[in-house]
Amino acid sequence: MTGTVHVVDVESGNLESLKNAIEWLGYSVKWVTEPEQLKDAEKLIFPGVGNYGHFVGEFTAKGFKEPVIEYINSGKPFMGICVGLQALFTSSVESPGTEGLDLIHDSLLKFDPSTKSVPQIGWAAAKTGSLYGVNNGRRFYFVHSYRASPEAARAQGWEVVTAQYGDEEYIAALCKDNIFATQFHPEKSGKEGIKVIGAFLKGDKETQRPAEAITPGLAKRVIACLDVRTNDQGDLVVTKGDQYDVREKSSESGVRNLGKPVTLAQKYSDDGADEITFLNITSFRNSPLKDAPMLEVLRQTAKSVFVPLTVGGGIRDIVEPDGTVLSALTVASMYFRSGADKVSIGSDAVFAAEEYYASGKILSGKTAIETISRAFGAQAVIVSVDPKRVYVSKPEDTKHHTIHTEFKGPNGEEYCWYQCSVKGGREFRDLDVQQLVQAVEAMGAGEILLNCIDKDGSNSGFDLELIQDVKDSVRIPVIASSGAGNPAHFVEVFQKTTTDAALGAGIFHREEYRVSDVKKALKDAKIPVRL
């Protein structure tokens, strides 16, 4: 070991990946849960995710505010990450009346959602400046809705590296004396991010790496999705079906086995996947949550996969086998503690949306989406949508939102609406896709994972009409899913829609194409990607 790194733990998001990244570099990690523990720290990292007011309120209530300032004034190395950077400022418009550490006299502003998706989620390039290896052209993983403007920080003597989102410039990293902070998550920024943490721990502010001549701004994301369940022998496997049927056609073969989840996640990450999504399609309903196999999958994956991890399935209020009731927030917290960066909510989001409209669009404050978003931020909550086309002859034939489709129905119908489903596509509800996505956006969801039952397993390409219709209905990012059969389909979805990301599953599991094949096709088409 090369030393001990103290990390402030106020139960804010996924700290497991940060711990793994630090240990990967050869250091040991000691959690700081009480302010008096700071006196033993020689290198301190201050990470945070989610709501500014919640994070600042937590560390203030636990007595950290003055001891952290005292530690910084001692001249010892200090690093803030994400909200840990934002907390250095006086305030944020996200949480009026909440005062941060006030080391930079300025307030954070919200990104303008009228011209782009908010939150910003993805891999953005450093634009100007160089600090601890954060230099021009290098892409890092950002996930935030609020930005720090560079002008005020520079005027107060801070060195700044900027990035660009749409027409707005913001601080990607800054430094002054012993303080270094990043708006991005280095522990989720692949090898480039690990190098940044290493440079800070070694005190090498001037470390340089060759700049990359790439397009500034946000790259389009390519996500690898792994459907995980137990097979008939009780083994945890990655599987993939056609229209949600994951069993082989031969009854003797059982559940289709395409590999082990941790092994495949590592493989896809090494090949350039920007994110990994695990969908727990059985929910392991008979296991106590603390023993759920998916928690161990996340723990093992997070040890060496340093890109964002999402987990879906079973994120809801549950009753344990012994009768203990656990809230959705508690369930999500356990997944975050095990290495997840985001949780995906499916059927419960549909039920919550139905209640939202039944109440006259009044938020209850008690749904899984609302409670998790309030504690960990909108960017931590994805809603997985599973719609199916319903054809009609004319819009007046249904009360639901319709589109004029290029692909006519079985009786020549030129219009369709998208009906939402629950329980893995086995049950359909009287709710259309526009109603669902607008409801969950109001509840605080930060991203939509947009599947399509008609396209699932078809290898015929994404449903471009559905994707653009949903993009036009919300301001939050959208992930296109279902139907990818070759790299050209990824090119098509990014060229013909404004989707923020695209997801593949069977195309990668069956080894028909690699993630790197998709990235190359996108690069050749001059679509900005992380290479």
N, C-alpha and C positions, 0 to 999 in steps of 0.2 A: 504494500500500500504506500502511496505517496502523501498521505495525510488525511485529515478528517474535514469534511465540509458540513457545516451546520445549515439546516433548511428549516425555515419557519413553517410550522404546520398549524394553520387555523381551519383545517378541514375544508379546504377550497379546491374541489376538483381532483383531477388525476395527478397525484404526486408520485405514484409508483413509477411512471415512466421517467420522471426526473431523477429519481433515486437510481434507476437502472442505468441511465446515461452517465451519471457521476461514477457509479461503480465500474462501468465499462471502461472509464478512463483511468481506473486504478485507485480511486479514492474510496474512503468509507463515508457513510452518511449517518449523521446524528440528527434526529428530529428535535426541533425546539418547540415544545408545547407550553412552556412557562417562561415568562420574561426573564426570570433570574438565570435561566440557562444561557442567556446571551453572553454572560461574562466569560464563559469558556470558549466562545467562538473566535476563530482566527480568520475564517472565510465564511461569509454568510450569504445565502441565497433566499430571496423573498418572492415566492411564486404566488400567483393568484389567477383565478378565472371567474367569469360571471359578472354579476352586478357590482358596480363600484361601491354603492352604498352598503350592500350586504358585506362585501369584503372588508371595507374600511371599518364598518361597524363592528365586525367580529374581532379584528385585531385591536381595536380601541377598547372594546368591552373586556377583553382578556388582558388588558394592561400592557400591550406591546408598543404603543405609540411612542412614548418618551424613551423607553429603553432602546428602541430601534434607532431613534435620532441620536441618542448618546453613543450607540455603537458606531454609527456613521461618522460622528464627530471625532471618534478615536483614530480615524484614518485607516482602519482595517478594510480589506476588500469586501465590497457589498455589491450584489447583483440582484436586480429586480426583473421579473418575467411577467409579461402581459399586464394584468391588473396590478402586479407588483411595480411596473413602470408607472402606470396611471396614478397609483397612490402617492407618487413623489410630488404630484401637482397639488395645487390648492383645492381644486374642486372639479366636479364634472356635471354637465347639464343632465346626465343620467340620474343623478341623485342630489337635487337641490337641497342645500342646508347641511350637507355632509362635508366636513373638511378633512382633507388628506394630510400628508406629512408637510406640505407647504414648502418643500425645498425648491420648487419651481413655481413662481407666482404666476399662475395662469389656470384657466379652466378648460377641460376637454369638451369638444364639440361632437355632435353626432354627424356621421356621414349623411349626405343628402340622398334620400331614398328615391327621389323623383327620376334619377337618371341611371340608377344601378341597384343591384341587390344589396340589401343590408339585413344581417351582418355581412361584412366581407369575410369570406371563408375560402382559403386556398393559398397557393404558393405565389407570392409576389416578389418582385426583384428589387433589391436595394438599388437606389437611383443615384445618390450622391454621397460622398464621404467614405471613410473607412475606419472601423473600430473593431479590434479583436477579431479580425478576419471577416467582419461584415462589410463587404465592399462591392463596388459596382457590378451589377449583373448577376450576382449570386441570389438564388431564390430560397426563401424561407417560408415557413408555414404560419400564416396569420389567421386569426379568427376573432374579430372584434367589430363592434358597431360604433365605437367612439374613438376619436382621433386626437392626438396632441399636435398642435401646430408648431412648426420649427422656429418661427420668428422670435417668440417670447423666450424660448430656451436659449437660443443663440445670443440674444441680447443680454442674458444673465450669465454668460460665460460658459455655456455647455457646448461640447462638441456633438454634432448631430449627423446621423445618417438618415436620409429620407427615403420614402417610397411613394408611389403614386397609385391612387385608386380613382379611376375616371378622371375628373378634372380637379381632384383634391389631393394636395400633397400632405403628407403626415410624417411623424417621427417613427422610424423603424427601430432605431437604437440611439442611445445617447450616453455621454460619459462626461464626468467632471471629477478630477482628483481620484479618489478611491471608489467612486460610484460608477457602475455600468448597468444599463438596463435595456431590455429589448421588448418591443411590442409583440414581436413574434415569439413562437414557442421553439426554442432551439432543440429541446428534447424531442420534438416532433418534426424536426426539419432534416431528417436523414443524417447522412455523414457530415454535411456542411454544418448542421446545427451542433453536432457533437464536437466538431472542431472549435466552434465559437465558445462553448462551455470550457473546453480544454484550454484555450488561449486565456480566458479570464482566470481560471484557477492557477495558471502559470504566471499570471501577471504580464502577459505579452500583448499589450495594447497595440503595438505596431505591427503585429503579424500580418502578412500580406499573402494573398493568393491571386493568381491572374484573374483579371476582370473578364467577364463573359459578355460578348456583344449580343445581347438578347433584347427582345421587346420589353420595355418597362411595363409595369402593371401586373395584373392577375393572370396566371396561366389557367387553361382549361384542365380540369382534373379528370384523371382516369382511375376509376375505383374498381378493385377486385372484390367480389362478393362471395362469401362462403356460406351456403346453407348447411347448418350443422344439426345432426340428430343422432340418436342411438340406433344402431341397426338391430336386426333380429338376434344377434349374438351378444348384444349389450355393449358393443364397441362404439365409441364416438367417431363419426365419420362425416366427411363433407359429401353432400349428395346434390343432385340436380334432377328435376323432373320436367315433364311436358304438361303444361296447364296444371302445375302444382301436384302432379302425380309422381312421387319419387320412387315407386317400386318398379323393378324390372318387369318386362312383359311376361317372362317366365315366372310362375308363382314360386318355383323352387329357389330362385335367385334372391328374393327378398329385396331389401332396400339397396338402391344403387350406391355403390361405394366408390368414390372418386379420390379418396386419399384422407390423410390425417390433417386436421385443421391447423395445428401449429406449424407443421412442415410446409403446408401449402402457403400459409400466410408469409412465412419467411421467404419462400421462393418468389412470390409475387412482389414482395417488397424489394428484394434484391434485383428484380427485373424492372423496377421503376414505377410500381403502383403508387399513386399519390395518397391513397387511403386504403384501409382494409375494413370490410364490413362483415361481421359475423351475424347471421340470422339464426337464432335458436328456434327451429321449427317444431320442436316437441315441448319446449319449456321445462322438461324434466320435472313434471308436476308432483311427482312422488318423493322428491328429494328436499330435505331442508335447504333453505337458500345458502347457508354457510357451507354446505357440502355440494352445491350445484356444480356439475362438471364445467359449465361455461366460465365460472369464476377462475378455475384452474387453467383453462384454455387462455384466458386473458393474461393471467399472471405469467405463464410461460412465454406467450407471444411477446409481451411487453419487455421481456428481458433483452431481446435482440432486434426487435422490429421498431424502428424509431420514426414511424409515420403514424398519423392519427388512426385510432381504432374505434369502430362503432360496434355496439352490440344491440340486437333487437330480439324480442320474444320474452314475454313474462314480465315486462316492466309495467307493473300495476300493483294495486293493493292486493296482497295475498294472505292466505291463511296457511300457516305452516302445519305439517302433519301433527304436531303436538297442540294445535289450537292457537298458537301465537299469531297475532295479527300484525303484519308489517305493511307500512304505507308504501306507495309507489316511490316516494322520495327516499325512504330507507333502502328500498331495493336498488334504486339507481345509485345511491351513495356507495353501496357495496360493490357495484360494478365499476364505478369510478376508482374506488380504492384498489381494485384488482388490475387496473390498467386501461379501462375504457376512457375515451375522451368524449364520446357522445352516446346517448341511448336512443333507440328507435322505438316508437310507439305505434301500434297498428290498430287492432280492433277497438281498443279503449278510446282511441281518438275519434272514431266514428260515433261511438256511443256518447262521448262528451259533446260532439258537434250536434247531435240530435237534441240533447238537453239544452244546449246553448240556444238553438232556434226555438225550442218549445218555451223557453223562458223569455222570449222577446229580445234575444241577443244580450242577455245579462250574464256577465262572468261570475261564476260561483266562487272562484279563488281556491277551489278544493280539488280540481282535476289534476291528474298526473302531470299534464303539460304545464299547468300554471305553477304547481308547487316546485317542480324540478327547475323550471325556467327561472323562477324567483330566486332560488338558492344558487344555481350554477350558471345562470345566463341562458339566453335564448339559443346561443350557438351549441349548447349541450343537448338540445332536444330536436330530434328528427321525427317527422311523422311519415310513416310508410303507408302509401295509398295504393290500393288494389282495385282499380276500376275495370269495368267491362262495357263495351259498346251496346247500346240499345237503339235500334234504328226506328225512325219515324218518317212518315211521308212529308210532314210539314211541322214547323216549330209549334204551331197551335195544338198539336196532338199530345203535347206533354206540358206539364207545369215546370219542367226542368230546363236548365240552360242547355241549349243545343249548339251544334256547329254544322255548317254546310260542308259536307265531306266530299272529297275527291273519289272516295271508294264507296260505291253504292252498296246498299244492303241487298239481302237475298231477293227482295221483291222490287228492286230498283229504287229504294228509298234514298234520298239525297241528304237526309239530315240524321244526326244521331246525338244522343246524350250519353254520358259516361256514368254508369251506376256503380256506387261504392259497395264493396263487399267487406265481410268480416270473417274471422275464423279460417284464415288461409284461403280465401276465395270460395268457401263452401256455402256461404250464406250471403244473400244480397239485401240491401236496405233501400228505403225510399229516400235516398240522399244522393245528389250528384256531386261530381268531383269539384266543381267550382264552389259549391256550398261548403264542402269539407275543408278545402285548403284555405278559404277565407276565414272560416271559423277557427281553425287551429292557429292561423297567423295572429288572430285577435287574442288568443289564449297565451301566446308567447312562444310558439314553436319557432325555431330558427332556420329550418330547412325542410324541404319536401323531397322524399324519396319516391319518385313517381314510377310505379310499375304499370303493367298493362296485361291483363289476363289474356286478351286476344293474341298478344304478341309473345307471351312467355313460351320459350322453347321452340319458337318458330324459325329462328335464324334468318328472318326476313327483313331485319332492320327495325329501328325504333318507330313508334307511332308519333310521327312528327306533328300531326295535327293536334293530338292530345297535349304534347309537350309544350307547344307554343301557346295553346289556349290556357294552360295552367300558368305559364310564365306571365301571360298578360293579366292574370287574375290576382297575383300576389306580388309583393316586393321582396320577399325572402328568397334565398337561392333554391334552385330546383336541380335535382339529380335525375337524369333520364335513365330509365331501366327497362329491361325486357325487350328481347328481339335481336340483340347484337349477334351477328353471325360471322363478321369479318371486319378487318380494320376500316374498310370503306364506309361501313355503317357509322363508325365513330366520327369520321370526317364529315359525313352527311349531316349528322345531328348537330354538330357544331357550326356547320356552314348554313344550315337552313332553319335553325332555331337559335334562340338566345339562351339556351340552357347553360348552367354553370358547370356541370359535371356530367359524366356518363359512366355507367356501371356495366361491367361484364361479369359473367359467371361461367356458364358452360363452355363458352368459347375458349376460356383459359383452362378450365379443369380437364377438358378433353384433349388439351394440347394441340388444338387445331391452329391456334395463333398464340403468341406470347404477348405480354404487356408491352414489351419493347417493340414488337411489330406495330402495335397500335400507335405508340408514341412516334415511331419513325414516319408512319403514314400521315399523322397530324403535322409533324414538322415539315414534311415535304409539301403539304398543303398550306404552309405558312400560317398555321394555327398555333398560337403560343402555348407551349407545354414545358413542363420541367423534364429535363433530360438527365 
